[in-house]
Amino acid sequence: MKERGGNPLEAARVLNNLGGLSHDLRQYAQAEAYYPQALLIWTPMFGAEHPDVLSVMNNLAGVYLEQGKGAEAEPLYKWVLQERQRLFGPNHPHVAQSLNNLGCLSRRSLCSRSRSACVGNT
C-alpha cells in the first residue's frame, strides 16, 4: 500500500482489522496472512515492544491457538506477556489477558494429551 502513495500506518491498521475479521469468521488462513503483514509495517516503525505490535502478536498467537498450533502460539504469547509486564506492571488488564491466553494454551495442550482430563471441565 505504501508503494501506491498510501499511509503505511493506516495500511497496517487495516491489515490488523482484516486479520481480526478473518479470525472472527474462522477464516484462519486469511487471518494468519494479514497479521504478519501488519507486523512487517509496525515493527520497524515502533519496535517489537510497542503496545500495538504486541496486540498484533497476541492476535496472531490466537489464530495459531485456534488452529491447534500451540508450538507457534506459545513463544508469541510468552513474549507478549513478558513485554506487557515490563511496560504496564503486573496488575494491568493487558497482563491479565496474556496470562489468560497462556492458561488457555496450557489447557488445550493438556486436553490434547489427555481427553479424560478435560471431559466435563469446559
Contacts in CASP RR format, 6 or more apart in sequence:
PFRMAT RR
TARGET T0000
AUTHOR 0000-0000-0000
METHOD contacts of the structure
MODEL  1
MKERGGNPLEAARVLNNLGGLSHDLRQYAQAEAYYPQALLIWTPMFGAEH
PDVLSVMNNLAGVYLEQGKGAEAEPLYKWVLQERQRLFGPNHPHVAQSLN
NLGCLSRRSLCSRSRSACVGNT
1 7 0 8 1.000
1 8 0 8 1.000
1 10 0 8 1.000
1 11 0 8 1.000
1 14 0 8 1.000
2 8 0 8 1.000
2 11 0 8 1.000
2 41 0 8 1.000
8 41 0 8 1.000
8 45 0 8 1.000
9 41 0 8 1.000
9 42 0 8 1.000
9 45 0 8 1.000
11 41 0 8 1.000
12 37 0 8 1.000
12 38 0 8 1.000
12 41 0 8 1.000
12 42 0 8 1.000
13 38 0 8 1.000
15 34 0 8 1.000
15 35 0 8 1.000
15 37 0 8 1.000
15 38 0 8 1.000
15 41 0 8 1.000
16 34 0 8 1.000
16 35 0 8 1.000
16 38 0 8 1.000
16 55 0 8 1.000
16 56 0 8 1.000
16 59 0 8 1.000
18 30 0 8 1.000
18 34 0 8 1.000
19 30 0 8 1.000
19 31 0 8 1.000
19 34 0 8 1.000
19 35 0 8 1.000
19 38 0 8 1.000
19 59 0 8 1.000
19 63 0 8 1.000
20 31 0 8 1.000
20 34 0 8 1.000
20 59 0 8 1.000
22 28 0 8 1.000
22 30 0 8 1.000
22 31 0 8 1.000
22 34 0 8 1.000
23 31 0 8 1.000
23 59 0 8 1.000
23 62 0 8 1.000
23 63 0 8 1.000
23 66 0 8 1.000
26 66 0 8 1.000
28 63 0 8 1.000
28 66 0 8 1.000
28 67 0 8 1.000
31 59 0 8 1.000
31 60 0 8 1.000
31 63 0 8 1.000
32 60 0 8 1.000
32 63 0 8 1.000
32 64 0 8 1.000
32 67 0 8 1.000
35 56 0 8 1.000
35 59 0 8 1.000
35 60 0 8 1.000
35 63 0 8 1.000
36 60 0 8 1.000
38 56 0 8 1.000
39 53 0 8 1.000
39 56 0 8 1.000
39 57 0 8 1.000
39 60 0 8 1.000
42 50 0 8 1.000
42 52 0 8 1.000
42 53 0 8 1.000
42 56 0 8 1.000
43 53 0 8 1.000
46 52 0 8 1.000
46 53 0 8 1.000
47 53 0 8 1.000
48 54 0 8 1.000
48 57 0 8 1.000
48 79 0 8 1.000
48 83 0 8 1.000
49 83 0 8 1.000
49 86 0 8 1.000
49 87 0 8 1.000
51 84 0 8 1.000
51 87 0 8 1.000
51 94 0 8 1.000
54 80 0 8 1.000
54 83 0 8 1.000
54 84 0 8 1.000
54 87 0 8 1.000
54 94 0 8 1.000
57 76 0 8 1.000
57 79 0 8 1.000
57 80 0 8 1.000
58 76 0 8 1.000
58 77 0 8 1.000
58 80 0 8 1.000
58 97 0 8 1.000
58 98 0 8 1.000
58 101 0 8 1.000
60 76 0 8 1.000
61 72 0 8 1.000
61 73 0 8 1.000
61 74 0 8 1.000
61 76 0 8 1.000
61 77 0 8 1.000
61 80 0 8 1.000
61 101 0 8 1.000
62 73 0 8 1.000
62 101 0 8 1.000
64 70 0 8 1.000
64 72 0 8 1.000
64 73 0 8 1.000
64 76 0 8 1.000
65 73 0 8 1.000
65 101 0 8 1.000
65 104 0 8 1.000
65 105 0 8 1.000
65 108 0 8 1.000
68 108 0 8 1.000
68 112 0 8 1.000
70 105 0 8 1.000
70 108 0 8 1.000
70 109 0 8 1.000
73 105 0 8 1.000
74 102 0 8 1.000
74 105 0 8 1.000
77 98 0 8 1.000
77 101 0 8 1.000
77 102 0 8 1.000
77 105 0 8 1.000
78 102 0 8 1.000
80 98 0 8 1.000
80 101 0 8 1.000
81 95 0 8 1.000
81 98 0 8 1.000
81 99 0 8 1.000
81 101 0 8 1.000
81 102 0 8 1.000
84 92 0 8 1.000
84 94 0 8 1.000
84 95 0 8 1.000
84 98 0 8 1.000
85 95 0 8 1.000
85 98 0 8 1.000
88 94 0 8 1.000
88 95 0 8 1.000
89 95 0 8 1.000
107 118 0 8 1.000
110 117 0 8 1.000
110 118 0 8 1.000
111 117 0 8 1.000
111 118 0 8 1.000
END
